Every structure is written in C-alpha cells, then in structure tokens.
Amino acid sequence: MGRKSTNRTADTAEESPLFTELLQQQERSSSPVVEVLRRSFGRVLVGLSASLLGVGGFYLLTTFAISYGTETLHLPRSLMLGATLVAAVVEIAILLAFGRLAERWGPGNVCVVGGVASALVAFPVFWLIDTKNPALVVLAITAGVACLSVPYAVAGSLLTELFPPQLRYSGVSIAFNLGGVVSGFVPFAATAVLAASGKQSWSVALLLVGLSVLTALGGASGERLRIEDDVSAA
C-alpha cells in the first residue's frame, strides 16, 4: 500500500502558488503570444539582446573557431576540440558561481559584467589563437567561453523577471528562441566577415565585440525594467 501511495504522489504534480493564484483571479491570457508581442515587444527585444552572447558567442568560439583553426590556420582538429572541451569544463564553474552572484548583484548587472568582459577579451582571444601555440590556443578559447558564459548563467533569471506572470512562459520562450534563431546565423556571419577582410581575424573579433555590447545593453535595460517592476509592485 505504501508503494501504491508513493506512485500516486509521484504522478500528481501540484501547480505553483503563483499559477494557482492566476487561475483563481482568471488572469491567464487566452492568446499569450499575441499579448506578448502587443504589450511587451520591447521587453522581448531586451531579452533577445541579453541572451544573444551566451548562445551566439558560444557558437562563435566553438563551431566557428574550430573551423577557423583547422581550415585557415591549419591547426590539428584534436587541438581545437580539446580546447572547447577544457572551456566546457570551466564553463560549468562559471555558471554556478555567477548564477549565485546574481542573487546579490541582480541578473542584469551580472549580464553587463559578462558583456563588458567578453568585449575586452575579444581581440586578445583571436590574437592568441593566431599564434598557433597549442597552450595559448587552449587559453584563448577557455577565456573567451568563460567570459561569455557569465551572461548565459543569468539569462533565464533575467528573462523570467521581464514579463508579468500571465505572459511569462510565452514571453521567455519567444525572447530566448528568437535569440537562438539569430545566434544560429553567427557562424555564417563570422565566415562572411572573415572572407571579406582577407581572412584577418580582427573582423571576427569585432563581431564578437558587437554581440558583447548588445548583451551588455540588454542586461542594463533588463535590470532597469526589473527594478521598475519591483518598485511598481511595492
């Protein structure tokens, strides 16, 4: 009987208190996507910008960097793959650390820190890769991914607080997925600017700076909106 009771408990998921309150107040939107685009389109753009570096920048320093290292610099593929593996391990620690720091600093402020840091290391990252020195290549990829992982650590928290409860699920989904769609074109954009510059890596570094600035601006705007919402709710 105890096992049967346990199974029943596991199969029954309770709604969150906030969702239950919305049900009681009948404040759910019948067309949440339309409502998000009509009432919160600016916040969607803020969320898209804030999440752009964490996804698009990651593609740039993994997918594109592997291609750049092997095809343009003729580095061993094993070296480039190993560098991304080391970066991924470091990223885990970054996500945990800055996710916790966001509780004290605010997710938008952490996003700004990550955007600024990524902009500052963008050119050094590609200068180090261009040395073709294996240790420096690993250091470059690891440092770059570490910096852009900072805003990624808080993207979910920041986007969640941008939208009212009745539109939150749709708002976060639209903003983050639009960011993913745009980010999917980043490796192609990097390849295009690299070709246009005569295979000079400064052009790709400049693209990374652009992504970083957009994310920093998104983080700053998101933090401002989050504080304004808290003041309004008080």
C-alpha positions as CSV (number, residue, x, y, z in Angstrom):
1,M,0.0,0.0,0.0
2,G,2.9,2.3,0.8
3,R,4.3,1.8,-2.7
4,K,0.9,2.5,-4.3
5,S,0.6,5.7,-2.3
6,T,4.1,6.7,-3.4
7,N,3.3,6.2,-7.0
8,R,0.1,8.2,-6.8
9,T,2.1,11.1,-5.2
10,A,4.7,10.9,-7.9
11,D,2.1,11.0,-10.7
12,T,0.3,14.1,-9.2
13,A,2.1,17.4,-9.7
14,E,0.9,20.4,-7.9
15,E,0.7,23.8,-9.6
16,S,2.9,26.6,-8.3
17,P,1.2,29.0,-5.8
18,L,1.6,31.8,-8.4
19,F,-0.2,29.9,-11.1
20,T,-2.9,28.8,-8.8
21,E,-3.5,32.4,-7.8
22,L,-3.7,33.4,-11.5
23,L,-6.3,30.7,-12.0
24,Q,-8.4,32.0,-9.2
25,Q,-8.2,35.6,-10.5
26,Q,-8.8,34.4,-14.1
27,E,-5.8,36.4,-15.2
28,R,-4.5,33.9,-17.8
29,S,-4.3,35.3,-21.3
30,S,-6.3,33.5,-24.0
31,S,-3.7,34.5,-26.7
32,P,-0.4,34.9,-24.8
33,V,1.8,35.1,-27.9
34,V,-0.3,37.9,-29.3
35,E,-0.4,39.6,-25.9
36,V,3.4,39.4,-25.5
37,L,4.0,40.9,-28.9
38,R,1.4,43.6,-28.4
39,R,2.2,44.6,-24.9
40,S,5.8,43.6,-24.3
41,F,7.6,43.6,-27.6
42,G,10.2,46.0,-26.3
43,R,10.9,43.5,-23.4
44,V,11.2,40.7,-26.0
45,L,14.0,42.7,-27.7
46,V,15.7,43.3,-24.4
47,G,15.5,39.6,-23.6
48,L,16.8,38.7,-27.1
49,S,19.8,41.0,-26.7
50,A,20.6,39.8,-23.2
51,S,20.7,36.1,-24.3
52,L,22.5,36.8,-27.6
53,L,26.1,36.5,-26.4
54,G,25.6,33.3,-24.3
55,V,24.3,31.4,-27.4
56,G,25.7,33.2,-30.4
57,G,29.1,33.9,-28.8
58,F,29.4,30.3,-27.8
59,Y,28.8,29.2,-31.4
60,L,31.4,31.7,-32.5
61,L,34.1,30.4,-30.1
62,T,33.3,26.7,-30.7
63,T,31.7,25.9,-34.1
64,F,33.4,28.8,-36.0
65,A,36.7,28.7,-34.0
66,I,37.1,25.0,-34.8
67,S,36.6,25.7,-38.5
68,Y,38.9,28.8,-38.4
69,G,41.7,26.9,-36.5
70,T,41.7,23.9,-38.8
71,E,40.9,25.3,-42.2
72,T,42.5,28.8,-42.0
73,L,45.4,28.2,-39.5
74,H,45.8,24.5,-40.3
75,L,45.9,23.6,-36.7
76,P,45.1,20.0,-35.6
77,R,41.4,19.3,-35.2
78,S,42.2,17.4,-32.0
79,L,43.7,20.6,-30.5
80,M,40.6,22.7,-31.3
81,L,38.2,20.1,-30.0
82,G,40.4,19.7,-26.9
83,A,40.3,23.5,-26.3
84,T,36.5,23.5,-26.5
85,L,36.4,20.6,-24.0
86,V,38.5,22.4,-21.5
87,A,36.4,25.5,-22.0
88,A,33.2,23.5,-21.3
89,V,34.6,22.2,-18.0
90,V,35.5,25.8,-16.9
91,E,32.1,26.9,-18.1
92,I,30.4,24.7,-15.5
93,A,32.1,26.5,-12.7
94,I,31.4,29.9,-14.2
95,L,27.6,29.1,-14.5
96,L,27.4,28.0,-10.9
97,A,29.5,31.0,-9.5
98,F,27.8,33.8,-11.4
99,G,24.3,32.2,-11.0
100,R,24.8,32.6,-7.3
101,L,26.3,36.1,-7.5
102,A,23.2,37.2,-9.4
103,E,21.2,36.8,-6.2
104,R,23.3,39.6,-4.7
105,W,24.1,41.8,-7.7
106,G,21.0,41.3,-9.8
107,P,20.9,39.2,-13.1
108,G,21.0,42.3,-15.3
109,N,24.2,43.6,-13.6
110,V,25.9,40.2,-14.0
111,C,24.9,40.2,-17.6
112,V,26.5,43.6,-18.1
113,V,29.7,42.3,-16.4
114,G,29.8,39.4,-18.8
115,G,29.2,41.5,-21.8
116,V,31.9,44.0,-21.0
117,A,34.4,41.3,-20.1
118,S,33.7,39.5,-23.4
119,A,34.2,42.7,-25.4
120,L,37.5,43.3,-23.6
121,V,38.9,39.8,-24.4
122,A,37.5,39.6,-28.0
123,F,40.7,40.8,-29.8
124,P,43.2,39.1,-27.4
125,V,41.3,35.8,-27.9
126,F,41.9,35.8,-31.6
127,W,45.4,37.2,-31.3
128,L,46.3,34.2,-29.1
129,I,44.6,31.7,-31.5
130,D,46.6,33.2,-34.4
131,T,49.9,32.4,-32.6
132,K,49.2,28.7,-33.3
133,N,50.8,27.9,-29.9
134,P,48.7,25.0,-28.5
135,A,48.8,26.2,-24.9
136,L,47.8,29.7,-26.0
137,V,45.0,28.4,-28.2
138,V,43.5,26.5,-25.3
139,L,43.9,29.5,-23.1
140,A,42.2,31.7,-25.6
141,I,39.1,29.5,-26.2
142,T,38.8,28.9,-22.5
143,A,39.0,32.6,-21.5
144,G,36.6,33.6,-24.2
145,V,34.0,31.0,-23.4
146,A,34.4,31.7,-19.6
147,C,33.5,35.4,-20.2
148,L,30.5,34.8,-22.4
149,S,29.2,32.2,-20.0
150,V,28.7,34.9,-17.4
151,P,25.5,36.4,-19.1
152,Y,24.4,32.9,-20.1
153,A,24.4,32.0,-16.4
154,V,21.7,34.6,-15.6
155,A,19.8,34.7,-18.8
156,G,17.0,32.6,-17.6
157,S,16.5,34.5,-14.4
158,L,16.6,37.9,-16.1
159,L,14.2,36.9,-18.9
160,T,11.8,35.5,-16.3
161,E,11.6,38.8,-14.5
162,L,10.9,40.8,-17.6
163,F,7.4,39.6,-18.1
164,P,4.2,39.6,-16.0
165,P,3.2,36.2,-14.6
166,Q,0.3,35.6,-17.1
167,L,2.6,36.2,-20.0
168,R,5.9,34.9,-18.5
169,Y,6.0,31.5,-20.2
170,S,5.3,32.8,-23.7
171,G,7.5,35.9,-23.2
172,V,10.5,34.0,-22.1
173,S,10.0,31.4,-24.8
174,I,9.7,34.0,-27.6
175,A,12.7,36.1,-26.4
176,F,15.0,33.1,-25.9
177,N,14.1,31.3,-29.0
178,L,14.4,34.4,-31.1
179,G,17.9,34.8,-29.6
180,G,18.6,31.2,-30.6
181,V,17.5,31.8,-34.2
182,V,19.6,34.9,-34.6
183,S,22.5,33.1,-32.9
184,G,22.3,30.3,-35.4
185,F,23.5,32.7,-38.1
186,V,26.5,33.9,-36.1
187,P,29.0,31.3,-37.5
188,F,27.9,32.2,-41.1
189,A,28.3,35.9,-40.3
190,A,31.7,35.2,-38.9
191,T,32.7,33.2,-42.0
192,A,31.4,36.1,-44.2
193,V,33.3,38.9,-42.4
194,L,36.5,36.7,-42.3
195,A,36.3,36.3,-46.1
196,A,35.6,40.0,-46.6
197,S,38.6,41.0,-44.5
198,G,41.0,38.8,-46.4
199,K,41.0,36.2,-43.6
200,Q,42.0,38.7,-41.0
201,S,40.8,37.6,-37.5
202,W,40.2,41.2,-36.3
203,S,36.9,41.1,-38.3
204,V,35.6,38.2,-36.3
205,A,36.8,39.7,-33.1
206,L,34.9,42.8,-34.0
207,L,31.7,40.7,-34.5
208,L,32.2,39.3,-31.0
209,V,32.5,42.8,-29.6
210,G,29.2,43.7,-31.3
211,L,27.5,40.7,-29.7
212,S,29.0,41.6,-26.3
213,V,27.8,45.2,-26.5
214,L,24.3,44.1,-27.4
215,T,24.2,41.7,-24.5
216,A,25.5,44.3,-22.1
217,L,22.9,46.8,-23.2
218,G,20.2,44.1,-22.9
219,G,21.4,43.4,-19.4
220,A,21.4,47.0,-18.4
221,S,17.9,47.6,-19.8
222,G,16.6,44.4,-18.2
223,E,17.9,45.3,-14.8
224,R,16.3,48.7,-15.1
225,L,13.0,47.2,-16.0
226,R,13.3,44.7,-13.2
227,I,13.8,47.4,-10.6
228,E,11.0,49.5,-12.0
229,D,8.6,46.5,-11.8
230,D,9.7,45.9,-8.2
231,V,9.0,49.5,-7.3
232,S,5.6,49.4,-9.0
233,A,4.7,46.2,-7.2
234,A,5.7,47.6,-3.8
